[in-house]
Amino acid sequence: MVEGIIYRYRCGLAWRDVPAVFGPWQTIWTWHRRMAGDGTWDIVLQRLLTEADAAGLADWSVSVDYMIARAHQHATNITRLTGGWVELHGSADRAA
């Protein structure tokens, strides 16, 4: 199951596309969900990082590829003037 979970993340596949050699995708997904929910993955990551850091193998440099850090087109925090209440409220002084 763990190999199926790792394969899925390494290849960037949908759960349904995990090869059958790892078992049914529903079972792999269920195991992943349980292990994420009970903190197993957090413990594994912490232990691996601790051992890698102690051995001098941890680099701690971060790189972000902008091609995968996308936001939905409506996920912006820019204020837009759309003719709504703000504009109507602001024009009340000019109307008087």
N, C-alpha and C positions, 0 to 999 in steps of 0.2 A: 504494500500500500504506500509506504513512504517513497519508494522509487517512482511509483506512478504520480504522486503529488509533485515530486521534484521534477520529473519529466515534463509535467504540465506547465510548470512555471518557467522552466528553462526554455521550452519551445514557444511559450506564449499561446498555447492552444486553449480552446474552449474545453470545458470538462467533458463534453460529449465526444470530443475528438481524440481523447487519450486512447492509445492503442489497446486492443483487447488483451494483449499479453500481460498487462498489469491488472487485469480483472475488470469487472463491470465499473463503468465510470461513476455510477451512483454510489457504489461502495467506497470508491476512492474519495469522492466528494464528501461523503458522510464522515469518513475518518478524518479528513482535513478539517471539517467544520468542528468536530468534537475536540480535536487537538488544539485548534485555535481558541475554542471556547474555554477550555480548562487551563490554558496557559502553557501547554507543553511546548509549543513552538518558541515562546518567549524564553523558557528555561534552556532549550537547546541552543538558541542564538546566544544567550548570555554566556553559557559554558564554552561555546566555540570561540567567542570573542575574547574571553578571559584567557583561554589557552593560547590563542594566536598572539595576543598581546604579550603574554609572558615569554613566548618563544621569539618575539621580535618579528613576527610575520604580519602584524597588522599595520597597514599603511595609513589609514585614517584620512585619506584624501577622498573627496566626493566629486563626482562628475555627473552632471545632469544633461541628458540629451533633450534638446528642446522639441524634437520631433515626437517624443512620447509624453511630454508634459503639456497636454492640451487642455483647454477648458471649452465648455460648451459656449456657443456664440452669445447666449443670454446670461452667462456667468460673469458678467463684468460688474464693476462697482462704479462705473462712470455715471454721473447724473446726467440725464437727458431732459431737455425741455420738450415736452410733448403736447403742450397746450392744455395740461391738466390744471388742477386746483392751484398749484404754486403760481403759475403764470396769471391765472385769473385773479388771485389774491393780490399779486403785485401790481396789476393794472387798475385796481380799485382807486388808488390815489390819483392816477391820471384822469380817471373818469369824472372826478369831482370838480 
